[in-house]
Amino acid sequence: MMRRFIPLIAASILACGCPRPVQYSRPALPVPHAWPDKSPGPAGAPAAADLKWREFFSDQRLQSVIELALANNRDLRMATLNIDKVQALYRIQRAELYPTIAASAGAEGYRVPENLSGGDEARTVAQYTVGLGTASWELDFFGRIRSLRSAALERYLATEQARSATQISLIAAVANTYLALAADREELRLAQVTLEAQQASYDLIRRSRDLGIASDLDLRQVQTQVDAARVEIARYSAQIALDENALNLLVGAPVASGMLSDNLSEAGAVKDIAPGLPSEVLLRRPDILAAEHQLKAASANIGAARAAFFPRISLTAAAGVVSSDLTNLFKPAAGTWNLAPQAILPIFDSGARQAAYRVAEADRDMAIATYEKAIQAAFREVSDALSLRTNLMAQQDALQSLVNSLEETYRLSETRYKAGIDSYLSVLVAQRSLFAAQQQLVGIRLARLSNLVTLYKVLGGGA
């Protein structure tokens, strides 16, 4: 029987021809070959993807908070569990390449009535069987199962990259929230110092007013500054509470107060990184790699859809022993086997297979568009971060110079007031300007550090 079936298989393959495997070709990058910002990066700085997050963030307390987030964040946990799920699905798909062998044992008994037994009395017939066999194992001559296995593998690899992308985003979000909290704590401390200075001025002017030296106008003017500082303290106290709540949510567990920083300069100690070239950087980002794996999976599905146009050859086989007497079941004479090969060649299906093939091609084209869109979005993110880097540094330098000038202005105004040359109004104006400039300086320092964290993220660091 098998000798007759082998020519049938060969004839089916020769008549239909073997489909060629779908060759994957990476699409060209739909972005320029250089970043719009032509300013050179730090000399000798490493690429972000080569710099581990522990090396990029130098503050040990921030490192501890990030470690806690990586252990407890629920989004990252779900991404990790999704890897396990897709890995199991890949193993299920891969198992279809091999036969499923099952053991079976059975016993059957039935009574043959007298009028059918061919004798003078009824007979009782018994049959016992033990065997091993496989049912409908598809012989993958045309690559259908191999294509589906490749697609499942690429989806599994995509989930691994998706988890890395989730980790990168989590690290950046934790760092930015941590820095915002440190900045608000520094703003609160600045407001408290300002309030202490304003309160001391208020007490001094009130005593001067009681002695007839200062006027009520001077007293009311300094009272406005005291009240304004109190408002700022209340505002930053509320913002700190919101920052702590946001950080606890990101981390997935309460963050101890000892792990938090009051100094933005210490919390924001980070390493310099080099932007590199788009072709080197973008293709290493986990989200881009995940999109490419999804594209490869869609291309593999085309191979499976193409294989549907060719015969599907399957094999059912079993071997074992059978006997009507249980004592003779395992004797050599009880051996038996069966082999049932089958070849199904689709002829007419109202265009269903052709439609399925077009669906696979459309999915592949959509995956290409998604992949190119991901690259374009990544290119914009890096370009924006690079453009801001130089400008924010220039703003910080200018604001630092402004704060230094206003500190000297405030000192001179206070000296002239105590000497009786100017009114207290000039002191108030200098104080107000200095406090506003100090607040702006903290804000621009936070913006610059957040920009560096964002640049590290969009360049693929932290995986």
C-alpha positions in Angstrom: 0.0 0.0 0.0 2.8 2.4 0.9 4.5 1.7 -2.4 1.4 2.9 -4.2 1.1 6.0 -2.0 4.7 7.3 -2.4 4.2 7.8 -6.2 1.0 9.7 -5.4 2.8 12.1 -3.1 5.6 12.6 -5.7 3.1 13.2 -8.4 1.3 15.8 -6.3 4.5 17.6 -5.6 5.7 17.6 -9.2 2.3 18.7 -10.5 1.9 21.6 -8.1 5.6 22.5 -7.6 7.1 23.5 -4.2 6.3 27.1 -3.1 9.3 29.3 -2.5 9.8 30.6 1.1 8.9 34.2 1.5 12.1 36.2 1.7 12.1 39.0 4.2 13.6 42.3 3.1 13.9 45.2 5.6 12.3 48.4 4.3 14.5 51.4 3.7 14.5 54.0 6.5 11.9 56.6 5.7 13.9 59.3 7.5 17.0 61.4 6.7 20.5 60.0 7.3 21.4 62.7 9.9 19.7 64.5 12.7 18.4 68.1 12.1 20.4 69.4 15.0 24.0 69.6 13.7 25.6 70.5 17.0 28.2 67.8 18.0 27.5 65.7 21.0 29.9 65.3 23.9 33.3 64.0 22.8 33.9 60.4 23.7 30.4 59.9 25.1 28.9 56.4 24.8 25.8 55.5 22.9 22.6 55.4 25.0 21.9 51.7 24.1 25.4 50.8 25.4 24.9 52.6 28.7 23.1 50.7 31.4 20.6 52.6 33.5 22.7 52.2 36.6 25.6 53.8 34.8 23.5 56.7 33.4 21.8 57.6 36.7 24.5 58.2 39.3 22.3 59.0 42.3 22.1 55.9 44.5 18.7 56.8 45.9 17.3 57.2 42.5 18.8 53.8 41.6 17.0 52.3 44.6 13.7 53.7 43.5 14.1 52.4 39.9 15.0 49.0 41.3 11.8 49.0 43.4 9.8 50.0 40.3 11.2 47.3 38.2 10.3 44.7 40.9 6.7 46.0 41.5 5.3 48.0 38.6 2.2 46.3 37.3 2.6 47.3 33.6 6.0 45.8 33.5 4.7 42.7 35.2 2.0 42.3 32.6 4.5 42.7 29.8 6.6 40.0 31.3 3.7 37.6 31.7 2.7 38.3 28.1 6.1 37.0 27.1 5.4 33.7 28.9 2.0 33.5 27.2 3.3 34.1 23.6 6.2 31.7 24.3 3.7 29.0 25.1 1.8 29.8 22.0 5.0 29.4 19.9 5.7 26.0 21.5 2.1 24.9 20.6 2.6 26.0 17.0 6.1 24.4 16.8 4.7 21.1 18.1 2.6 20.8 14.9 5.7 19.9 13.0 6.0 16.6 14.8 3.6 13.7 15.1 1.5 13.3 18.3 1.9 9.8 19.5 -0.7 8.3 21.8 -1.0 5.0 23.5 -4.3 3.2 23.5 -5.7 0.1 25.1 -9.2 -1.3 24.7 -11.5 -4.3 25.3 -14.6 -5.0 23.3 -17.1 -7.8 23.8 -20.4 -8.6 22.0 -22.9 -11.5 21.6 -23.7 -13.0 18.2 -27.2 -14.4 18.2 -27.8 -18.0 17.2 -29.4 -17.1 13.9 -26.3 -15.2 12.9 -23.6 -17.4 14.4 -23.7 -20.1 11.8 -24.0 -22.7 14.4 -26.5 -24.2 16.8 -26.0 -21.7 19.5 -25.1 -18.1 20.2 -21.5 -17.0 20.5 -19.8 -14.4 22.7 -16.9 -12.6 21.0 -14.2 -10.7 22.8 -11.4 -8.5 21.4 -8.5 -6.9 23.3 -6.1 -4.3 21.7 -3.0 -2.4 22.8 -1.2 -0.1 20.5 0.7 3.2 19.7 -0.3 5.5 16.9 -0.5 9.0 15.4 -3.6 10.6 14.0 -3.7 13.0 11.0 0.0 14.1 11.2 0.5 16.7 8.5 3.6 16.2 6.4 4.7 19.8 5.8 6.0 19.4 2.2 4.9 22.9 1.3 5.9 24.9 4.3 2.5 25.8 5.8 3.4 24.7 9.3 6.9 26.0 9.1 5.6 29.4 8.1 3.1 29.5 11.0 5.9 28.5 13.3 8.1 31.3 12.0 5.3 33.8 12.5 4.7 32.6 16.1 8.4 32.9 16.8 8.5 36.5 15.5 5.5 37.4 17.6 7.3 35.9 20.6 10.4 38.0 19.9 8.2 41.1 19.4 6.8 40.6 22.9 10.3 40.4 24.3 11.2 43.7 22.7 7.8 45.2 23.8 8.8 44.3 27.4 12.1 46.1 26.9 10.3 49.1 25.6 8.0 49.1 28.6 11.0 48.9 30.9 12.6 51.9 29.1 9.5 54.0 29.4 9.1 53.0 33.1 12.6 53.9 34.0 12.2 57.3 32.3 8.9 58.0 33.9 10.2 57.1 37.4 13.3 59.3 36.9 11.2 62.2 35.6 8.8 62.0 38.5 11.6 61.6 41.0 13.3 64.7 39.6 10.0 66.7 39.6 9.6 65.8 43.3 13.2 66.9 44.0 12.6 70.2 42.2 9.3 70.9 44.1 11.1 70.1 47.4 13.8 72.6 46.4 11.2 75.1 45.5 9.5 74.6 48.8 12.8 75.1 50.6 13.4 78.3 48.6 9.9 79.5 49.5 10.5 78.8 53.2 13.9 80.6 53.2 12.2 83.5 51.4 9.4 83.5 54.1 11.9 83.6 56.9 13.7 86.6 55.3 10.4 88.4 54.7 9.2 87.7 58.2 12.5 89.1 59.6 12.0 92.2 57.5 8.4 92.5 58.6 9.4 92.3 62.3 12.2 94.9 61.7 10.0 97.3 59.9 7.2 96.9 62.5 9.6 97.9 65.3 10.8 100.8 63.1 7.2 101.9 62.6 6.5 101.7 66.3 9.5 104.0 66.8 8.2 106.4 64.2 11.0 105.7 61.7 9.2 103.6 59.1 5.7 104.2 57.7 2.6 102.1 57.6 3.0 101.8 53.9 6.4 100.1 54.3 4.8 97.7 56.8 2.0 96.8 54.5 4.3 96.4 51.5 6.4 93.9 53.3 3.3 92.2 54.6 2.3 91.4 51.0 5.6 89.7 50.5 5.1 87.6 53.6 1.7 86.5 52.5 2.9 85.7 49.0 5.6 83.5 50.4 3.1 81.7 52.5 1.0 81.1 49.4 4.0 79.6 47.6 4.7 77.3 50.6 1.1 76.0 50.6 1.2 75.5 46.8 4.5 73.6 46.7 3.4 71.5 49.8 0.3 70.3 47.8 2.4 69.7 44.7 4.9 67.6 46.6 2.0 65.4 47.9 0.8 64.9 44.3 4.3 64.0 43.2 4.7 61.5 45.9 1.4 59.9 45.0 2.4 59.7 41.3 5.8 58.2 42.2 4.2 55.5 44.5 1.8 54.6 41.6 4.7 54.2 39.1 6.8 52.2 41.6 3.9 50.0 42.6 4.8 50.3 46.3 5.2 53.1 48.8 8.6 54.8 48.5 10.3 55.5 51.8 11.1 59.1 52.6 14.8 58.2 53.0 14.9 57.3 49.3 13.8 60.7 48.2 16.0 63.7 47.5 15.7 67.4 48.4 18.5 68.5 46.0 17.9 68.6 42.3 21.6 68.7 41.5 22.3 65.5 43.4 19.2 63.7 42.0 19.9 64.8 38.5 23.5 63.5 38.3 23.5 61.7 34.9 26.1 60.7 32.3 26.6 62.3 28.9 25.5 60.3 25.8 26.2 60.6 22.1 23.3 60.8 19.6 25.0 58.7 16.9 23.5 58.3 13.5 19.8 57.5 12.8 20.6 54.3 11.0 22.6 53.1 14.0 20.3 54.3 16.8 16.7 53.8 15.5 17.2 50.2 14.5 18.3 49.4 18.1 15.3 50.8 19.8 13.1 48.0 21.3 9.9 49.5 19.9 11.3 49.6 16.4 12.6 46.0 16.8 9.2 44.9 18.0 7.5 46.5 15.0 10.1 44.7 12.7 9.4 41.4 14.3 5.6 41.9 13.7 6.5 42.7 10.1 8.4 39.5 9.8 5.5 37.6 11.3 3.1 39.1 8.8 5.6 38.1 6.0 5.7 34.5 7.3 1.9 34.4 7.3 2.0 35.0 3.5 3.9 31.8 3.2 1.2 29.9 5.1 -1.5 31.5 3.0 0.4 30.5 -0.2 0.8 26.9 1.0 -3.0 26.6 1.1 -2.9 26.4 -2.7 -1.0 23.1 -2.6 -2.0 19.6 -1.4 -2.2 19.0 2.3 -0.7 15.5 3.0 -1.4 13.8 6.3 -0.7 10.4 7.8 -2.5 8.3 10.2 -0.7 5.2 11.5 -0.8 2.7 14.4 0.9 -0.4 15.5 0.1 -2.8 18.3 -1.4 -6.2 19.3 -4.9 -7.5 19.1 -6.3 -10.8 20.3 -9.6 -12.4 21.2 -7.9 -14.0 24.2 -6.3 -11.8 26.8 -3.7 -14.5 27.5 -2.5 -14.4 23.9 -2.5 -10.6 23.6 1.2 -10.1 23.8 2.3 -13.1 21.7 4.2 -12.4 18.4 1.2 -13.7 16.4 -1.0 -11.0 17.8 0.9 -8.1 16.1 -1.0 -5.7 13.9 -0.6 -2.3 12.2 -2.5 0.1 10.0 -1.4 3.0 7.8 -3.7 5.5 6.3 -2.0 8.3 4.3 -4.2 11.0 2.7 -3.6 13.8 0.2 -6.2 16.6 -0.2 -5.8 18.9 -3.2 -8.2 21.9 -3.1 -9.9 22.4 -6.4 -12.8 24.8 -5.9 -13.5 27.0 -2.9 -15.3 30.1 -4.3 -12.1 32.1 -4.0 -11.6 31.7 -0.3 -7.9 30.8 -0.5 -7.2 33.7 -2.9 -9.0 36.0 -0.5 -7.0 34.7 2.5 -3.8 35.2 0.5 -4.8 38.9 -0.2 -5.6 39.3 3.5 -2.1 38.1 4.4 -0.6 40.5 1.9 -2.7 43.4 3.2 -1.5 42.5 6.8 2.1 42.6 5.6 1.6 46.0 3.9 0.0 47.3 7.1 2.9 46.0 9.1 5.3 47.8 6.8 3.4 51.1 7.3 3.4 50.5 11.1 7.1 49.9 11.1 7.8 53.0 9.0 5.6 55.1 11.2 7.4 53.9 14.3 10.7 54.9 12.8 9.4 58.3 11.8 7.9 58.9 15.3 11.2 57.8 16.9 13.2 60.1 14.6 11.0 63.0 15.6 11.4 62.2 19.3 15.2 62.2 19.1 15.2 65.3 16.9 13.0 67.2 19.5 15.2 66.1 22.4 18.4 67.1 20.6 17.0 70.5 19.6 16.0 71.2 23.2 19.3 70.1 24.7 21.4 73.0 23.4 18.7 75.6 24.0 17.9 74.5 27.6 21.6 74.7 28.5 21.8 78.2 27.1 18.6 79.2 29.1 20.1 77.8 32.3 23.3 79.7 31.9 21.4 82.9 31.2 19.1 82.4 34.2 22.0 81.6 36.5 23.6 84.9 35.4 20.3 86.7 36.0 20.0 85.2 39.5 23.6 86.3 40.4 22.8 89.8 39.2 19.5 90.0 41.1 21.2 88.8 44.3 23.6 91.7 44.0 20.8 94.1 43.2 18.9 92.9 46.3 21.9 93.3 48.5 22.5 96.9 47.2 18.8 97.8 47.6 18.8 96.6 51.2 22.0 98.5 52.0 20.6 101.7 50.4 17.3 101.3 52.4 19.1 100.8 55.7 21.2 103.9 54.9 18.0 105.9 54.3 18.7 106.6 50.7 15.9 104.6 49.1 12.4 103.6 50.2 11.6 100.0 51.0 9.8 99.7 47.7 13.1 99.1 45.9 13.9 96.3 48.3 10.5 94.7 47.7 11.0 94.9 43.9 14.5 93.3 44.2 13.2 90.6 46.5 10.3 89.8 44.2 12.5 89.7 41.1 15.1 87.5 42.8 12.5 85.0 44.1 10.9 84.7 40.6 14.3 84.3 38.9 15.3 81.6 41.5 12.0 79.7 40.8 12.6 80.0 37.0 16.1 78.6 37.5 14.9 75.6 39.4 12.3 75.0 36.6 14.8 75.3 33.8 17.2 72.9 35.6 14.4 70.4 35.9 13.5 70.9 32.2 17.1 70.3 31.2 17.5 67.1 33.3 14.1 65.8 32.1 15.4 66.5 28.6 18.5 64.4 29.2 16.4 61.6 30.6 14.1 61.8 27.6 17.1 61.7 25.3 18.4 58.6 27.0 15.0 57.0 26.6 14.4 57.9 22.9 17.9 56.8 22.0 17.1 53.3 23.3 18.8 53.4 26.7 17.6 51.6 29.8 16.7 48.2 28.2 
